[in-house]
Amino acid sequence: MPVITFDYDDLKELGIDIDREKLLDVLPMMGSDIEDFDDESIKVEFFPNRPDLLSVEGVARSLRGFLGIEKGMPSYDVHDSGVEVTVDESVLDVRPYLGMAVIEDVQFTDKKLKQVMEFQEDLHWVIGRDRRKVAIGIHDLDRVEPPFLYSGVEPEGVTFTPLDSVCEMTPHEILEEHPKGVSYAHLLRDHDRYPLITDKNGDVLSMPPIINGELTKLTVNTRRILVDVTGTDDRAVRQTLNIICTSFAEAGGRIGSVRVKRPDGELHLPDLTPREMRVSVSEASRITGLELSADEVMDLLMKARMDARRTSDDEVVAVIPAYRVDILHEVDLVENIAVQHCIGRIEPELPDIATIAEEDTWSRADASIREVMVGLGFQEVMSLMLTSEESHYRRMRLEEDERVEVAQPISQDRTMIRKSLLNGLLEFFEDNKHEDLPQKIFEVGDVVYINPESETRSRVVTKLACAVTHSSAGFTEIKSLAAAVVENLGYEFRIEPLEHPSFIEGRCAAIESEGKSSAIGGFFGEVHPEVVTNFNLEYPVIALEIEFK
Amino acid sequence: MMDLDRIIDQLHIYEKKVLKAFEGSDKPLKPEEIAESQKIDIKSVMSASGALESRGFVRVMKDADEVVSLTEDGESCAREGLPERRLIEALKGEEELEMSELSRRAGLDKKEAGIGIGWLMRKGWGRISQGMVSAVSDETPERGADERLLELLLERGSVRIRELPDELRGALKDLKGRKGIVDIRKIKRHTIELTTEGRKLLERGIEIVEEATQVTHEHLKSGAWRKLHYRGYNIDAEYPLVYPGKMHPLRRIIDEIRSIFLKLGFTESRGPIVESAFWNFDCLFQPQDHAAREMQDTFYVKNPAVTDLPCEDLVRAVQDAHETGGSTGSEGWQYEWDRDVARQSVLRTHTTCVSARFLSENEPPLKMFSVGRVFRRETITYKHLPEFHQVEGIVAGDEVNFRNLLGILREFYRKLGFEVRFRPAYFPYTYLSTECEIYLPEKKSWIELGGAGMFRPEVLEPLGVETPVAAFGLGIERLAMIRFDIKDIRMLYQSDLGWLRGLPVTGDLEL
């Protein structure tokens, strides 16, 4: 999740002059996590649904409302900058959407430049899905001449100097050699034309979504900027442009619109027209449990930096600024109302619903199994369900069979979901060789089988396994234990000889028994010396595993 | 005086016998002497002496001695002469001999001959020039101290080093330096001495009576116990440790949480572990390009790679909610929803899918909870595991509101022993999303433990739920780490048996 860092002084310049203690209290209640702070600055994580809070200007705008310093929807003037850009047919297949705006009267310091860069990167991540959906370029407008052209060019069709480079490169070379090109090459590789923004003279501003040109790099002397936002999702492109423009406007910039000429028509961006959404006062009261009047609802919405007007006794219409991308439904307005009221001030109250609890049948079975095992002196252990073929099959002397396999495992030893609990128990012994013998352990846990007939093509099965190790652990001991377990779970103890590769031949038995509506199956015996050795153990091991059907 | 009697009564019969051996003697005794006089074996003398020593009644003095003896090679050297002796003998009467001829005559193999020649030079008995060996003198050299020592050892078998005459001590050093001739062993000699305390016991009078240790079936059946004297034990003696069978601490917490939910009237449910992206994400209104759905956070499954989708009505409704908001009043995410993406299998990333399935099958009003394993693509470290337990509860009913959610949460955390406070949060499938923070008095701080919110209409309407639904959940391992004060989450799965054995079952409960 995005974390932004700013100084207390930054907030002061933006009209928020409160002491640090108060700020540390207020920020979380507005909806954020404070990661860290010191005497000068603070690191805050905002939620991914609020990209408008990824700049300190956006935070200040929201805080002024929350603190009651400034309420209602902020208004931003947009004048016609006279700048034009043409979206060429050739780019539509690659990255069809472009938004553009001019911002004048901007002031940069080195710190501000750094913050702008971080803002841009955070937006790339949060709303841009790592530049796939949306990518942003911010340029020094005075270095180039409108009108601009957004077109698709051949990989070797042009050369320009990319940002942080000294020599001219073709788009193809950038993807192969430039660090940013290499990182994001996957976004363009499948296309035969790459997007490019050029000016009247053919000078290159940007090669979205990879890199800007060195030519239009921002400096502390930059006074007018051109913002380009390109992407694969029209809505996200416009939203991003709105968030950037209004953030600069909060810092004193003047927004100028750009005429975007597309093959299918023409539009002026940014379009900061607010949206409207109705909220029912009685519904908001009912769901929050607060007794709210229409006036209160309106006031709280205005603290959330929206405008609000009453259309009837029960209905308020919220006017939502164009930078808010998180309001999808009336319930989001209700949430804004509650947050502005302050979640911490809402009094908890138990619901008045009478229900009768029912325990899951399996949980009851689990408890009985554990009662028997604990009674027999076994320590319960828990293992991860993720295991590996090496441990689950090879070290157990078993052939691989059908199993749930993970597509991109985190490591070699967590590649599949277990079908048996035994190797987990042996790994436990391996980890605890230094502890006193005898060791008697058990696990009751879920395993997953492949089952083509079910909706999820898999089946969760509960198993019990236990294992004992000490210098004279032998077949009779595990047979006694198996009989005690099976009979105490209400089944008849019926066994047959079984050849199981994990056990010594002739010292393993299968259990099969049916109850009234259920059945168990399993096996027990003396673990094969090769298996014992595979887990680096030095004393005999006996084990039992039972499946509940 | 009573004390002395009690002590004497607790003594084992062998301990008494060892003490008795000192009657009429104030000198230290050797174990053999005690064994002899008391008619018990050496081992019993030693173990009884050890026990008496630990209580300060005797002192066992250890005296280490080194004993030297001949090895097999050493023995043959002692019988047939050291290699240099055999060489000088073979040179007798010869001006000089070529090396190999000399060793042949001396009956030495190549290695022995090499060693012999070396010592021949070193002892100044012979010289070598251009491969020819000759004696320095016509007279046979006298036997050296090393040879005399060999003879002594051959005769006596083994000798204590400190008993060797001084003149042979230097020779021992030489022979030690020649590998494989002599063997030096350390032996311990014990003497046992009565302490003043022990003397007091002895003077008090020790009576040796046949006594019984274990009460036996025979004693009880025959009534022999009436006449037998059962020795008292030293109750401070060492004892073997036994470990009771116990439940895993994490399981104990799970049961505690289950019990809280059951008391609050929640019905328990379970669900699949391999789950479709549909149930895990789509029906929870997580857009298909949501960051949490990416490969680096979620375990996608290679086999079975795809699942079936539930009934078409539900799938359509979910699709509409995503694309346009459908009839939910939402704007939706405004993109083209792909049912193939929804069919992918994942290891469930939360138990919220269990809640969704339950809601699709049950009519409100209802309260439900589930506990289960969930999976996130995290590398195993002290802080993270790729799988952990989550518990989730939902309350659905016409009148359910946000204050009720907070009410249930406060009650839930109170039953776990925590004070709770709330602040805003964000989850894609809830509104009025709330983070729960609990207070840790010993750390004087609030920490996050659990999330909550009201299910969004985009989630509920496709599932056919018409009432508000309050939902909350938390990670159980985190709670366990707080409870057991452990810093490393791996402890819970790759447990140290010693830790499990040592952890009392009572937890926070004071008996």
Chai-1 contact restraints between the chains, C-beta under 6 A:
chainA,res_idxA,chainB,res_idxB,connection_type,confidence,min_distance_angstrom,max_distance_angstrom,comment,restraint_id
A,P28,B,R423,contact,1.0,0.0,6.0,A-B,restraint_1
A,M29,B,R423,contact,1.0,0.0,6.0,A-B,restraint_2
A,G31,B,P424,contact,1.0,0.0,6.0,A-B,restraint_3
A,F47,B,Y426,contact,1.0,0.0,6.0,A-B,restraint_4
A,N49,B,Y426,contact,1.0,0.0,6.0,A-B,restraint_5
A,R129,B,D289,contact,1.0,0.0,6.0,A-B,restraint_6
A,R235,B,Q334,contact,1.0,0.0,6.0,A-B,restraint_7
A,I287,B,N401,contact,1.0,0.0,6.0,A-B,restraint_8
A,T288,B,F402,contact,1.0,0.0,6.0,A-B,restraint_9
A,G289,B,N401,contact,1.0,0.0,6.0,A-B,restraint_10
A,G289,B,F402,contact,1.0,0.0,6.0,A-B,restraint_11
A,G289,B,R403,contact,1.0,0.0,6.0,A-B,restraint_12
A,L328,B,S330,contact,1.0,0.0,6.0,A-B,restraint_13
A,L328,B,E331,contact,1.0,0.0,6.0,A-B,restraint_14
A,H329,B,G329,contact,1.0,0.0,6.0,A-B,restraint_15
A,H329,B,S330,contact,1.0,0.0,6.0,A-B,restraint_16
A,V331,B,Y431,contact,1.0,0.0,6.0,A-B,restraint_17
A,E335,B,Y431,contact,1.0,0.0,6.0,A-B,restraint_18
A,E335,B,L432,contact,1.0,0.0,6.0,A-B,restraint_19
A,A338,B,L432,contact,1.0,0.0,6.0,A-B,restraint_20
A,V339,B,P424,contact,1.0,0.0,6.0,A-B,restraint_21
A,I343,B,F422,contact,1.0,0.0,6.0,A-B,restraint_22
A,I343,B,R423,contact,1.0,0.0,6.0,A-B,restraint_23
A,I343,B,P424,contact,1.0,0.0,6.0,A-B,restraint_24
A,P348,B,L406,contact,1.0,0.0,6.0,A-B,restraint_25
A,P348,B,G407,contact,1.0,0.0,6.0,A-B,restraint_26
A,P348,B,R410,contact,1.0,0.0,6.0,A-B,restraint_27
A,E349,B,R403,contact,1.0,0.0,6.0,A-B,restraint_28
A,E349,B,G407,contact,1.0,0.0,6.0,A-B,restraint_29
A,L350,B,G407,contact,1.0,0.0,6.0,A-B,restraint_30
A,P351,B,V395,contact,1.0,0.0,6.0,A-B,restraint_31
A,P351,B,V400,contact,1.0,0.0,6.0,A-B,restraint_32
A,P351,B,N404,contact,1.0,0.0,6.0,A-B,restraint_33
A,I353,B,P365,contact,1.0,0.0,6.0,A-B,restraint_34
A,I353,B,G397,contact,1.0,0.0,6.0,A-B,restraint_35
A,T355,B,G265,contact,1.0,0.0,6.0,A-B,restraint_36
A,T355,B,K367,contact,1.0,0.0,6.0,A-B,restraint_37
A,A357,B,L262,contact,1.0,0.0,6.0,A-B,restraint_38
A,A357,B,G265,contact,1.0,0.0,6.0,A-B,restraint_39
A,A357,B,F266,contact,1.0,0.0,6.0,A-B,restraint_40
A,A357,B,T267,contact,1.0,0.0,6.0,A-B,restraint_41
A,E358,B,T267,contact,1.0,0.0,6.0,A-B,restraint_42
A,E359,B,E268,contact,1.0,0.0,6.0,A-B,restraint_43
A,D360,B,E268,contact,1.0,0.0,6.0,A-B,restraint_44
A,D360,B,R270,contact,1.0,0.0,6.0,A-B,restraint_45
A,R370,B,M247,contact,1.0,0.0,6.0,A-B,restraint_46
A,V374,B,G245,contact,1.0,0.0,6.0,A-B,restraint_47
A,G377,B,G245,contact,1.0,0.0,6.0,A-B,restraint_48
A,F378,B,G245,contact,1.0,0.0,6.0,A-B,restraint_49
A,Q379,B,K246,contact,1.0,0.0,6.0,A-B,restraint_50
A,Q379,B,L500,contact,1.0,0.0,6.0,A-B,restraint_51
A,E380,B,M247,contact,1.0,0.0,6.0,A-B,restraint_52
A,E380,B,H248,contact,1.0,0.0,6.0,A-B,restraint_53
A,M382,B,H248,contact,1.0,0.0,6.0,A-B,restraint_54
A,M382,B,L250,contact,1.0,0.0,6.0,A-B,restraint_55
A,M382,B,Y493,contact,1.0,0.0,6.0,A-B,restraint_56
A,L384,B,E387,contact,1.0,0.0,6.0,A-B,restraint_57
A,L384,B,Y493,contact,1.0,0.0,6.0,A-B,restraint_58
A,M385,B,E387,contact,1.0,0.0,6.0,A-B,restraint_59
A,L386,B,P386,contact,1.0,0.0,6.0,A-B,restraint_60
A,V404,B,V274,contact,1.0,0.0,6.0,A-B,restraint_61
A,E405,B,K302,contact,1.0,0.0,6.0,A-B,restraint_62
A,E405,B,N303,contact,1.0,0.0,6.0,A-B,restraint_63
A,V406,B,F299,contact,1.0,0.0,6.0,A-B,restraint_64
A,A407,B,Y300,contact,1.0,0.0,6.0,A-B,restraint_65
A,A407,B,K302,contact,1.0,0.0,6.0,A-B,restraint_66
A,Q408,B,M295,contact,1.0,0.0,6.0,A-B,restraint_67
A,I410,B,R377,contact,1.0,0.0,6.0,A-B,restraint_68
A,I410,B,T379,contact,1.0,0.0,6.0,A-B,restraint_69
A,I410,B,P386,contact,1.0,0.0,6.0,A-B,restraint_70
A,D431,B,Q494,contact,1.0,0.0,6.0,A-B,restraint_71
A,N432,B,L497,contact,1.0,0.0,6.0,A-B,restraint_72
A,E435,B,L497,contact,1.0,0.0,6.0,A-B,restraint_73
A,E435,B,G498,contact,1.0,0.0,6.0,A-B,restraint_74
A,V448,B,I273,contact,1.0,0.0,6.0,A-B,restraint_75
A,V448,B,V274,contact,1.0,0.0,6.0,A-B,restraint_76
A,E455,B,D308,contact,1.0,0.0,6.0,A-B,restraint_77
A,T456,B,P272,contact,1.0,0.0,6.0,A-B,restraint_78
A,T456,B,V274,contact,1.0,0.0,6.0,A-B,restraint_79
A,T456,B,T307,contact,1.0,0.0,6.0,A-B,restraint_80
A,R457,B,P304,contact,1.0,0.0,6.0,A-B,restraint_81
A,R457,B,T307,contact,1.0,0.0,6.0,A-B,restraint_82
A,S458,B,V274,contact,1.0,0.0,6.0,A-B,restraint_83
A,V460,B,I273,contact,1.0,0.0,6.0,A-B,restraint_84
